[in-house]
Amino acid sequence: MNLTLRIWRQPNADAPGAPVTYEVAGISPDMSFLEMLDTLNEELLLDGEDPVAFDHDCREGICGACSLVINGAAHGPEQTTTCQLHMRSFQDGDTLDIEPWRAAAFPVVKDLVVDRSAFDRIIAAGGYITAPTGSAPEAHATAVPKPAADTAFEHAACIGCGACVAACPNGSAMLFTAAKVVHLGALPQGAPERESRVLDMVGQMDTEGFGGCTNTGACATACPKGVPLFSIATMNREFVRAARKGR
């Protein structure tokens, strides 16, 4: 496959950025999208040019590090992570626009890399679970109803990639925050801090400068792990209940 790549290049957060066009040839349809970028970077290094900076780690769709907007879609045309997107999803001769996440709360570090530490601060605001669970065998002694376990598991699938923010027209982090709140709130171990957790995490989300939710559903559509949209409504109910009780 021969492709034209229009890639956002930006040396740092304070410098202006612009798309730069590259041509790549001989790309196998079986390559992952990141392997295609590796091929481009090898060519750039051989030519003495600065390689394109992009985030990656496990390349197994688990860590959430690979964060790219491809042709206007978070993670590209498939509902998966960029590292699990393969070049067979494109056609020979295609032109691909590759950009970083676009959100005020995700400043550009370099090229396609953004700083997503705002997510870490939201999680940290949730605090710790104080319920003593003991070592792994003793922890199993805490009975968890299957519906609650299923809900927790469904929301624990969130990998914090930020696709929900990138896809949202308002740059909202509601789906990410809701996934974390609902995951812990569904389990008995998370019950003691249930009210303070939702207030603190939503408050931190607002402090970080994420936009508000207008329920367009773009976040759930882009989520590579299928975190459901109703999570946001669940979190909102938890928030209102906690706010009325004053913690």
Buried (B, 14 or more C-beta within 10 A) or exposed (E): BEBEBBBBBBBEEEEEBEEEEBEBEEBEEEBBBBBBBBBBBEBBEEEEEEBBBBBBEEBEBEBBBBBBBBBEBBBBEBBBBBBBBBBEBBEEEBEBBBBBBBBEBBBBBBBBBBEBEBBEBBBEBBEEBEBEBEEEEEEEEEEBEEEBEEBBEBBBBBBBBBBBBBBBEBBBBBBBBBBBBBBBBBBEBBEEBBBBBBBBBBEBBBEBEBBEBEEBEBBBBBBBBEBBBEBBEBBBEBBEEBEEEEE
